[in-house]
Amino acid sequence: MKLRRRVSSRRLRDAARGLLAVVAALACLPALAAGPACAPRNWPLWESWASRYVQDDGRVLESSMQQNHSTSEGQAYNMLFALVANDPQRFDHLWRWTTANMLGSDLATRLPGWLWGQGKDGQWQLQDANSASDADLWMAYALLEAARAWQRPDYRKDALRLLATIQARMVADLPGLGKMVLPGPEGFVQRNILWTLNPSYLPLPVLRRLAKEQPAGPWKQVADNTVKMIRDASPKGYVADWIGYRMTASQAGRFVVDPAKGDVGSYDAIRVYLWAGMTPPRDAGFAPLHAALAGMGQATAASGVPPEKVLATSGAIEGKAPFGFSAALVPYFTAKGDARMAEQMRRGAQAGIDAAFAAAGQRADMLYYNIMLSLFGLGWAEQRYQFRDDGTLKLSWERSCARAVLR
């Protein structure tokens, strides 16, 4: 009887270990465990980019204007695209490289330094430890959504630690306005009376997702104030790359032209129209955003291509933008119900993509920027991903993977 009990206990322990191993494998790699239905999605543009410029170790190449440098923005965007493509291995490599090299493996107290690469001394290391809040917010967002979609609680834990540091170091309480996220921890406050803000750093769907995760946090107020900023600072239907907020009394202030950066709207600001286009129509910010940003639609429809630069206060426009701007405006025109202009932008973007990859000697930094905008805009238009009202992602592969796992 003792022998039989010992054998039974051993079998039970072995069975339990086997079950735990299966559960762990499914939790860590559900896309692979579920079979072909959950394999990485076929996304030609992403694969064309990633196969050339995302190293096997997870470093994104040429995301900086400086040669041999990488940025936290590039890491964050590519994490999101790996999630959209249902590529958990590449996502994990991107995040692990970022934590090791831009965070110094210290997620508890540090934010990612925005610039890493080869210095003048020949050393490969962090070149600027100041953080960029847009990259940090997108990283936290991608981690939260990867945790949800791939059942990876470790990613959620990382996201919450990152958000805690963002709140501690970059969320400011502006007089007469309330909570806002600064572009970085250092260099954006002058004598506690003037703050520099970047509207393209604050996509409304991302803020909605953070508010869902942390209802008691600052994110809903930041989202409301982002809409107010864009509305108040865009008198001619265009938004600037950078916007100032000046204190006018102890508990009052107003949005102003940033005295250092001016009212030019260009390579940063184009993302504001992109984020507005991807914002769900039922979002409270959807209508005021599109009303405030109407000038871009009018100017682009009149000339057939987006302007490269605008002056937010006068409405003056200049130049013809590269193809990434057209890709960014596909969701914008789709949201406005202008299918003709959305298709025109899509065709222009696709022609630019084809030419850019085919051209010998293409400047990689410009390729990076244009392809990132194209992955965002065209990926959304192809319904590879959409944002739900609460900011969570509606992923093209998620439903089929759920069915495969259940089988």
LOTORDREN-648676 format. One line per field, with one value per residue (C-alpha): residue in one letter; x, y, z. Coordinates in steps of 0.5 Angstrom, whole numbers, plus 500, padded with zeros to 3 digits. Layout:
// residues N
residu [a; ...]
px [X; ...]
py [Y; ...]
pz [Z; ...]
***
This chain:
// residues 407
residu [m; k; l; r; r; r; v; s; s; r; r; l; r; d; a; a; r; g; l; l; a; v; v; a; a; l; a; c; l; p; a; l; a; a; g; p; a; c; a; p; r; n; w; p; l; w; e; s; w; a; s; r; y; v; q; d; d; g; r; v; l; e; s; s; m; q; q; n; h; s; t; s; e; g; q; a; y; n; m; l; f; a; l; v; a; n; d; p; q; r; f; d; h; l; w; r; w; t; t; a; n; m; l; g; s; d; l; a; t; r; l; p; g; w; l; w; g; q; g; k; d; g; q; w; q; l; q; d; a; n; s; a; s; d; a; d; l; w; m; a; y; a; l; l; e; a; a; r; a; w; q; r; p; d; y; r; k; d; a; l; r; l; l; a; t; i; q; a; r; m; v; a; d; l; p; g; l; g; k; m; v; l; p; g; p; e; g; f; v; q; r; n; i; l; w; t; l; n; p; s; y; l; p; l; p; v; l; r; r; l; a; k; e; q; p; a; g; p; w; k; q; v; a; d; n; t; v; k; m; i; r; d; a; s; p; k; g; y; v; a; d; w; i; g; y; r; m; t; a; s; q; a; g; r; f; v; v; d; p; a; k; g; d; v; g; s; y; d; a; i; r; v; y; l; w; a; g; m; t; p; p; r; d; a; g; f; a; p; l; h; a; a; l; a; g; m; g; q; a; t; a; a; s; g; v; p; p; e; k; v; l; a; t; s; g; a; i; e; g; k; a; p; f; g; f; s; a; a; l; v; p; y; f; t; a; k; g; d; a; r; m; a; e; q; m; r; r; g; a; q; a; g; i; d; a; a; f; a; a; a; g; q; r; a; d; m; l; y; y; n; i; m; l; s; l; f; g; l; g; w; a; e; q; r; y; q; f; r; d; d; g; t; l; k; l; s; w; e; r; s; c; a; r; a; v; l; r]
px [500; 506; 509; 502; 501; 509; 508; 501; 504; 510; 505; 501; 507; 510; 503; 502; 509; 507; 501; 505; 510; 504; 501; 507; 509; 502; 502; 509; 508; 501; 502; 506; 503; 496; 499; 498; 492; 496; 503; 506; 501; 504; 505; 510; 511; 513; 517; 521; 523; 524; 528; 533; 533; 531; 537; 536; 538; 532; 536; 532; 538; 538; 532; 536; 539; 546; 549; 550; 545; 538; 532; 527; 522; 524; 524; 517; 514; 517; 515; 508; 508; 511; 505; 500; 504; 503; 511; 512; 519; 521; 517; 521; 528; 526; 524; 530; 535; 531; 532; 539; 541; 537; 535; 541; 537; 534; 526; 525; 528; 530; 527; 530; 535; 533; 539; 544; 550; 557; 560; 566; 570; 568; 564; 557; 553; 547; 549; 543; 540; 534; 528; 523; 515; 512; 517; 516; 508; 508; 513; 508; 502; 505; 507; 500; 497; 502; 501; 493; 494; 499; 497; 504; 503; 511; 510; 504; 509; 514; 509; 506; 513; 515; 508; 510; 517; 513; 508; 514; 518; 514; 507; 507; 501; 500; 497; 490; 490; 492; 496; 500; 506; 512; 516; 522; 524; 529; 529; 522; 521; 523; 523; 517; 513; 513; 513; 514; 509; 509; 502; 505; 507; 500; 496; 489; 488; 494; 492; 485; 488; 493; 486; 483; 489; 490; 483; 486; 492; 492; 491; 484; 486; 492; 487; 482; 488; 491; 485; 484; 491; 490; 484; 486; 493; 490; 487; 488; 486; 494; 498; 505; 510; 511; 507; 508; 504; 505; 503; 499; 497; 498; 493; 492; 495; 495; 497; 502; 507; 513; 519; 524; 521; 516; 509; 512; 508; 512; 515; 513; 506; 504; 503; 497; 493; 495; 493; 486; 484; 485; 481; 475; 469; 465; 471; 469; 475; 474; 470; 473; 480; 478; 474; 481; 485; 481; 486; 490; 485; 483; 490; 492; 485; 487; 494; 493; 499; 500; 505; 511; 511; 505; 505; 500; 498; 498; 496; 501; 504; 510; 513; 511; 511; 515; 510; 510; 506; 501; 500; 499; 493; 490; 486; 485; 481; 478; 475; 473; 469; 473; 474; 477; 482; 484; 485; 489; 494; 494; 496; 501; 504; 505; 509; 513; 514; 516; 521; 524; 526; 528; 533; 540; 543; 537; 538; 536; 534; 529; 527; 525; 521; 517; 516; 514; 508; 507; 506; 502; 497; 497; 497; 491; 487; 488; 485; 491; 489; 484; 483; 477; 474; 478; 484; 485; 487; 483; 488; 487; 489; 487; 480; 483; 488; 483; 479; 485; 487; 480; 481]
py [500; 505; 503; 504; 511; 513; 512; 515; 521; 521; 521; 526; 531; 529; 531; 537; 539; 538; 542; 548; 547; 547; 553; 557; 556; 558; 564; 566; 564; 564; 565; 560; 555; 556; 554; 557; 561; 565; 565; 572; 576; 577; 585; 586; 593; 592; 586; 590; 595; 590; 585; 591; 596; 592; 588; 581; 583; 588; 595; 599; 602; 609; 612; 618; 624; 622; 616; 610; 612; 609; 613; 611; 613; 608; 602; 604; 605; 598; 595; 597; 594; 588; 587; 589; 584; 578; 577; 576; 574; 581; 585; 581; 583; 590; 591; 587; 591; 598; 596; 593; 599; 605; 604; 601; 595; 600; 600; 602; 609; 611; 613; 611; 615; 618; 617; 611; 610; 611; 617; 621; 617; 611; 608; 605; 607; 612; 619; 623; 620; 625; 622; 623; 622; 620; 614; 613; 613; 609; 604; 603; 603; 597; 593; 594; 591; 586; 584; 583; 580; 575; 574; 576; 579; 581; 586; 589; 590; 593; 598; 600; 601; 605; 609; 611; 614; 618; 621; 622; 626; 628; 630; 637; 641; 648; 654; 655; 648; 642; 636; 635; 631; 635; 633; 630; 631; 636; 643; 644; 649; 656; 659; 656; 661; 658; 651; 648; 642; 638; 636; 630; 627; 626; 621; 621; 613; 612; 617; 613; 606; 609; 612; 605; 602; 607; 611; 615; 617; 624; 621; 623; 630; 630; 628; 633; 638; 636; 637; 644; 645; 643; 647; 654; 654; 652; 659; 657; 650; 648; 646; 647; 642; 646; 650; 654; 655; 661; 663; 669; 669; 665; 660; 662; 661; 661; 657; 662; 661; 658; 663; 659; 654; 659; 657; 652; 646; 640; 634; 633; 636; 631; 626; 630; 629; 622; 621; 625; 621; 614; 617; 613; 618; 616; 619; 626; 629; 627; 633; 638; 636; 635; 642; 645; 641; 643; 647; 641; 638; 644; 646; 638; 638; 644; 642; 635; 634; 636; 642; 641; 646; 651; 657; 656; 663; 666; 659; 660; 654; 652; 646; 639; 634; 627; 621; 619; 626; 623; 616; 620; 623; 617; 616; 623; 624; 617; 620; 626; 622; 624; 617; 620; 624; 618; 614; 619; 620; 612; 612; 617; 614; 607; 610; 613; 607; 603; 608; 609; 602; 601; 607; 606; 611; 613; 617; 612; 617; 620; 613; 611; 617; 616; 609; 610; 614; 609; 603; 607; 610; 605; 599; 603; 604; 596; 595; 591; 595; 600; 603; 602; 607; 605; 606; 598; 595; 591; 587; 583; 577; 577; 573; 568; 566; 566; 561; 557; 557; 554; 549]
pz [500; 502; 495; 491; 495; 493; 486; 486; 489; 484; 478; 481; 482; 475; 472; 476; 473; 466; 467; 469; 464; 459; 462; 462; 455; 453; 457; 454; 447; 446; 438; 437; 442; 438; 431; 424; 426; 431; 427; 426; 421; 414; 414; 408; 409; 417; 414; 409; 414; 420; 416; 414; 420; 427; 429; 432; 439; 438; 437; 432; 427; 424; 428; 429; 424; 427; 424; 428; 433; 436; 439; 445; 440; 435; 440; 442; 435; 433; 439; 438; 430; 433; 437; 431; 427; 432; 433; 441; 440; 436; 441; 447; 444; 443; 450; 453; 449; 451; 458; 458; 454; 455; 462; 465; 467; 472; 471; 478; 478; 471; 464; 458; 455; 448; 445; 444; 440; 438; 441; 439; 443; 439; 445; 444; 450; 452; 449; 452; 458; 458; 456; 451; 454; 447; 447; 454; 454; 447; 451; 457; 452; 448; 454; 457; 450; 450; 457; 455; 448; 450; 457; 459; 466; 467; 461; 465; 471; 467; 464; 471; 474; 468; 469; 476; 474; 468; 473; 478; 473; 467; 470; 471; 475; 470; 474; 471; 467; 471; 469; 463; 461; 459; 453; 458; 465; 464; 459; 458; 464; 465; 472; 473; 469; 462; 460; 453; 451; 444; 442; 438; 444; 447; 443; 445; 445; 449; 454; 454; 455; 461; 464; 464; 467; 472; 473; 479; 475; 472; 465; 464; 466; 461; 455; 456; 457; 450; 447; 450; 448; 441; 440; 443; 440; 433; 430; 423; 423; 424; 430; 431; 433; 440; 444; 450; 456; 460; 467; 468; 475; 481; 479; 471; 465; 457; 451; 447; 441; 444; 444; 443; 437; 434; 431; 425; 425; 421; 422; 429; 428; 422; 428; 431; 425; 425; 432; 431; 425; 429; 435; 435; 433; 440; 444; 447; 444; 437; 434; 438; 435; 428; 428; 431; 425; 419; 416; 414; 410; 406; 404; 402; 398; 395; 392; 392; 397; 404; 406; 409; 414; 416; 421; 426; 427; 420; 416; 411; 408; 405; 401; 399; 404; 404; 403; 410; 411; 406; 410; 416; 413; 411; 417; 418; 411; 413; 419; 416; 411; 405; 402; 395; 399; 403; 397; 394; 400; 400; 393; 394; 400; 397; 391; 396; 400; 393; 391; 398; 398; 391; 391; 392; 397; 401; 407; 412; 417; 412; 411; 418; 419; 413; 414; 421; 419; 414; 418; 423; 418; 413; 418; 421; 414; 413; 419; 422; 428; 431; 437; 441; 445; 452; 448; 448; 441; 436; 433; 426; 429; 436; 435; 430; 435; 441; 437; 436; 443; 445; 440]
***
